[in-house]
Amino acid sequence: MHARRLRASLKGWGGVGAMAVVCALAVAFALLLPHTRPAGDGSTGVGGQGVADGSHAKAEECKNPEDQSLSPSTAEGASTATIKKRGYVSVGVDQNSYRWGYRNPNSTAKDVELEGFDIDLARRIAEDLLGDADKIRFKAIPTNQRIPAIQSGQVDMVVRTMTINCDRLEQVAFSAPYFLTGQQVLAPTSSTIEGYDETLADKKICSAKGSTAYDKLDADRKAGRLPSSTDISITVPNQLDCLVRLQLGQVDAVVTDGALAASQAAQDPTVELKGDRFTTEYYGVAMKKDADDLVRRVNRILEDYREDGGWKRSYGTWLSATLGSDSESATPPRPTYA
């Protein structure tokens, strides 16, 4: 795998100061991140129309959204042909999610590159499509801009801890799932909050705009499954901004994917996961809705990534320390295709 491996320690990474710097960087670098070996004309245009030989679920018909992707294939279509002609794949990623997609602040390299589990997967896709993991252009995008970035053609795909759900299937296409996760509560270790329950009464909860976390909070409060006094009005463009607000005492807790929350708890020992995950969700690679040939090709790549041990090696490098080697998430999900 081409991504540099995580150093044994990350001195100076935790704490409010570092988080504030990271969030400032997220704004400053929310533009095309050129690779050290770019190819093509430098544009970020998405591939053309895909092969229209499959259908995607509509929200009103959708059940088990993680099982709605198209079957794997290596057949070339307009989208994959456009990427090959251009000479690189454009991928929307995160740059401040520790161990998923982030810039290592202790890196000694002149050009600090992105690292993490999602970055490994993005490079594997580039390697399979173009024969070289370096033929890739990263674009840092905030949580609430993932779908617009795909629809507008800013990127070919998004590999950014993006949950597959029915509403999103109306707007973009997804690969088969590549990671199992679920929503959890993150709060200070000294907090009286015990989990996703009545202890959230009168508490301020932060979530990212456009996230499944906010959708769940909103739906549960309306349905009476969450205390009516719980304040869920605080939302941010990037999920990591919630951790900063938590560290500054502006909110009482964060609700986000457990996989991300575990990494954030590893960054800052003053916060911890409270209670078990209360949803079951899956991450997928998101692509343009009609790019069927690209979806099928990515699904073929994911099949190979699981079978040849690449997925397991990446998990061991980036996530085993925070999620454990025997958790449900430590095994790649087995897909069911539409």
C-alpha positions in Angstrom: 0.0 0.0 0.0 1.3 3.4 -1.0 0.1 5.5 1.9 2.8 6.2 4.5 2.2 4.3 7.8 1.2 6.0 10.9 4.1 6.9 13.2 4.3 5.2 16.6 3.2 8.4 18.3 1.5 11.6 17.4 3.0 14.1 19.8 1.1 17.4 20.0 -1.9 16.2 18.0 -4.5 16.3 20.7 -5.9 19.3 22.5 -7.8 22.4 21.7 -5.0 24.2 20.1 -4.2 21.4 17.6 -7.9 21.0 16.8 -8.3 24.7 16.1 -5.3 24.6 13.8 -6.8 21.5 12.0 -10.1 23.2 11.5 -8.4 26.3 10.1 -6.6 24.1 7.7 -9.8 22.5 6.7 -11.0 25.9 5.4 -7.7 26.8 3.9 -7.3 23.6 2.0 -10.9 23.2 0.9 -9.7 23.2 -2.7 -8.0 20.9 -5.1 -5.1 19.1 -3.5 -2.6 18.4 -6.3 -0.7 15.2 -6.0 3.1 15.3 -6.3 2.8 13.5 -9.7 -0.3 15.0 -11.4 -1.5 13.8 -14.8 -3.8 15.2 -17.4 -4.9 18.8 -17.9 -5.4 19.6 -14.2 -9.2 19.8 -14.4 -11.5 18.1 -11.9 -14.3 17.2 -14.3 -16.2 14.0 -13.7 -16.6 11.2 -16.2 -19.3 11.2 -18.8 -22.6 9.4 -18.8 -22.4 5.8 -17.5 -23.8 2.6 -19.0 -27.5 2.7 -18.4 -27.9 -1.0 -17.7 -29.0 -0.8 -14.0 -31.4 0.9 -11.8 -31.1 2.4 -8.3 -33.7 2.3 -5.6 -36.1 5.1 -5.0 -36.4 6.3 -1.4 -40.1 5.2 -1.1 -39.1 1.7 -2.2 -35.8 1.5 -0.5 -35.0 -1.2 2.1 -31.5 -2.2 3.2 -29.9 0.6 1.2 -26.4 -1.1 1.6 -27.7 -3.9 -0.6 -28.8 -1.7 -3.6 -25.5 -1.4 -5.5 -24.8 -2.9 -8.9 -22.9 -6.1 -9.4 -19.2 -6.0 -10.0 -17.8 -5.8 -13.5 -14.6 -4.7 -15.3 -16.4 -3.6 -18.4 -15.5 -0.1 -19.6 -18.1 2.6 -20.1 -18.2 6.3 -20.6 -17.2 7.2 -17.0 -14.2 4.9 -16.7 -13.1 5.8 -20.3 -13.2 9.5 -19.4 -11.0 8.9 -16.3 -8.5 6.9 -18.3 -8.3 9.6 -21.0 -7.8 12.3 -18.4 -5.1 10.3 -16.7 -6.1 10.6 -13.1 -9.1 10.0 -10.8 -10.6 12.9 -8.8 -11.6 11.9 -5.3 -13.4 13.9 -2.6 -11.9 13.2 0.8 -11.6 14.5 4.3 -8.3 15.9 5.6 -9.0 16.2 9.3 -10.5 12.9 10.3 -7.8 11.2 12.3 -6.8 7.8 10.9 -9.4 8.1 8.1 -8.3 11.0 6.0 -5.9 13.5 7.6 -2.6 15.4 7.4 -0.1 14.0 9.8 1.2 17.1 11.7 4.4 15.2 12.6 5.2 14.2 9.1 8.8 15.3 8.1 7.9 15.2 4.4 8.2 18.5 2.5 4.8 17.9 0.9 2.5 16.6 3.7 0.2 14.0 2.1 -3.1 12.7 3.3 -3.1 9.4 5.2 -5.7 7.1 6.6 -8.1 4.2 5.9 -10.2 6.1 3.3 -7.0 7.4 1.6 -5.7 3.8 1.3 -8.9 2.8 -0.4 -8.9 5.8 -2.8 -5.3 4.9 -3.8 -6.3 1.3 -4.4 -9.1 2.5 -6.8 -6.6 4.7 -8.7 -4.1 1.8 -8.9 -6.7 -0.5 -10.4 -8.3 2.0 -12.8 -5.0 3.5 -14.0 -2.2 1.2 -13.0 -0.7 3.7 -10.6 -1.9 4.6 -7.1 -0.4 8.1 -7.6 -2.6 9.0 -10.5 -5.1 10.6 -8.2 -6.2 14.1 -7.3 -7.6 14.7 -3.8 -10.1 17.4 -3.1 -10.9 18.2 0.5 -14.7 18.7 0.9 -16.8 19.4 4.1 -19.4 16.9 5.2 -22.3 18.9 3.8 -20.7 19.3 0.4 -20.2 15.7 -0.5 -23.2 15.2 -2.6 -23.0 18.6 -4.4 -19.3 17.9 -5.2 -20.4 14.7 -7.0 -23.4 16.1 -8.7 -21.6 19.2 -10.0 -18.7 17.1 -11.4 -16.1 18.5 -9.1 -15.0 14.9 -8.3 -15.5 11.5 -9.8 -16.2 10.0 -6.4 -16.3 10.6 -2.7 -14.4 8.3 -0.3 -15.1 10.1 3.0 -16.8 8.0 5.7 -20.1 8.5 3.8 -23.0 6.4 5.0 -25.2 4.7 2.4 -28.9 5.6 3.0 -32.1 5.7 1.1 -32.3 9.5 0.8 -28.8 9.7 -0.6 -29.5 6.9 -3.1 -32.0 9.4 -4.7 -29.1 11.8 -5.4 -26.0 9.7 -6.0 -25.0 6.1 -6.6 -23.0 4.1 -4.1 -20.7 1.2 -4.2 -21.3 -1.9 -2.1 -20.5 -1.2 1.6 -16.8 -1.2 2.6 -17.2 -0.5 6.4 -19.7 -1.2 9.2 -20.3 1.5 11.7 -23.2 3.2 13.7 -24.0 6.3 15.6 -22.6 6.9 19.1 -22.4 9.6 21.7 -19.0 11.3 22.5 -18.8 13.4 25.6 -16.3 14.5 28.3 -15.2 11.7 30.6 -16.5 13.6 33.5 -20.0 14.0 31.9 -23.1 12.5 33.5 -24.3 11.5 30.0 -24.5 7.7 29.8 -25.4 7.2 26.2 -28.2 7.9 23.7 -30.9 8.0 26.3 -32.7 10.3 28.8 -29.3 11.5 30.1 -29.3 13.8 27.0 -32.1 15.9 28.5 -31.3 19.6 28.7 -28.0 18.9 26.9 -26.6 20.6 23.8 -25.7 18.1 21.1 -23.5 18.9 18.1 -23.7 17.1 14.7 -22.5 17.8 11.2 -24.9 19.4 8.6 -26.1 16.9 6.1 -25.1 13.9 8.3 -27.0 10.8 9.2 -26.3 11.8 12.9 -28.4 15.0 12.6 -31.2 13.1 10.7 -31.4 10.6 13.4 -31.5 13.2 16.2 -34.2 15.2 14.4 -36.3 12.1 13.7 -36.0 10.8 17.2 -36.8 14.0 18.9 -39.9 14.5 16.8 -41.0 10.9 17.5 -40.4 11.3 21.3 -37.5 8.9 21.4 -35.2 11.7 22.5 -36.0 14.1 25.3 -37.8 17.2 24.0 -35.4 19.4 26.0 -32.4 18.1 24.1 -30.9 20.9 22.0 -29.9 19.6 18.6 -29.7 23.0 16.8 -25.9 23.2 16.8 -24.6 21.9 13.5 -21.3 22.4 11.7 -20.0 22.0 8.2 -17.3 19.5 9.2 -17.8 16.9 11.8 -14.4 17.6 13.5 -15.7 21.1 14.3 -18.0 19.4 16.8 -15.0 18.1 18.8 -13.6 21.6 19.0 -16.9 22.9 20.3 -17.0 20.0 22.8 -13.4 20.8 24.0 -14.3 24.5 24.3 -17.4 23.7 26.4 -19.8 25.1 23.9 -21.7 21.8 23.7 -22.3 18.9 26.0 -21.9 16.0 23.6 -21.3 15.0 20.0 -23.3 12.4 18.0 -21.4 10.9 15.1 -20.3 7.6 13.6 -18.8 5.4 16.2 -15.7 4.8 14.0 -15.0 8.5 13.8 -15.8 9.1 17.5 -13.3 6.4 18.6 -10.6 8.1 16.6 -11.5 11.4 18.2 -11.4 9.9 21.7 -7.9 8.6 20.8 -6.9 12.2 20.0 -8.2 13.6 23.2 -8.1 11.6 26.4 -10.6 14.0 28.1 -13.5 12.7 26.0 -14.9 9.2 25.6 -17.6 7.2 23.9 -20.8 7.0 26.0 -22.9 3.9 25.6 -23.1 1.5 22.6 -23.8 2.4 19.0 -27.5 2.8 18.5 -27.7 2.4 14.7 -26.2 0.1 12.1 -24.8 1.9 9.1 -22.4 1.2 6.3 -19.9 3.4 4.5 -19.8 3.3 0.7 -18.0 5.1 -2.2 -20.3 7.6 -3.7 -20.4 8.4 -7.4 -22.6 10.2 -9.9 -26.0 8.6 -10.2 -25.7 7.5 -13.8 -22.1 6.4 -13.7 -23.0 2.7 -13.7 -19.8 1.4 -15.3 -17.8 3.2 -12.6 -19.9 1.8 -9.8 -19.5 -1.7 -11.1 -15.8 -1.2 -11.5 -15.4 0.1 -8.0 -17.4 -2.9 -6.7 -15.0 -5.2 -8.5 -12.1 -3.4 -6.9 -13.7 -3.7 -3.4 -14.1 -7.5 -4.0 -10.4 -7.8 -4.8 -9.5 -5.5 -1.9 -11.3 -7.8 0.6 -10.0 -11.1 -1.0 -6.3 -10.2 -1.3 -6.0 -8.9 2.3 -5.6 -5.2 1.4 -8.6 -4.2 3.5 -7.3 -6.1 6.5 -3.9 -4.6 6.2 -5.3 -1.1 6.1 -7.6 -1.7 9.0 -4.6 -3.0 11.0 -2.5 0.1 10.2 -5.1 2.7 10.9 -8.1 1.5 12.9 -7.2 -1.6 15.0 -5.7 0.6 17.8 -9.0 2.5 18.3 -11.7 0.0 17.3 -10.0 -3.3 18.2 -9.1 -6.4 16.3 -12.2 -8.3 17.3 -14.9 -5.7 16.9 -17.7 -6.1 14.3 -16.0 -3.4 12.3 -12.8 -5.3 12.0 -14.3 -7.5 9.3 -15.2 -6.1 5.9 -18.9 -6.3 5.2 -20.0 -8.9 2.6 -22.1 -7.3 -0.1 -25.5 -8.3 -1.5 -26.1 -6.7 -4.9 -29.3 -5.5 -6.4 
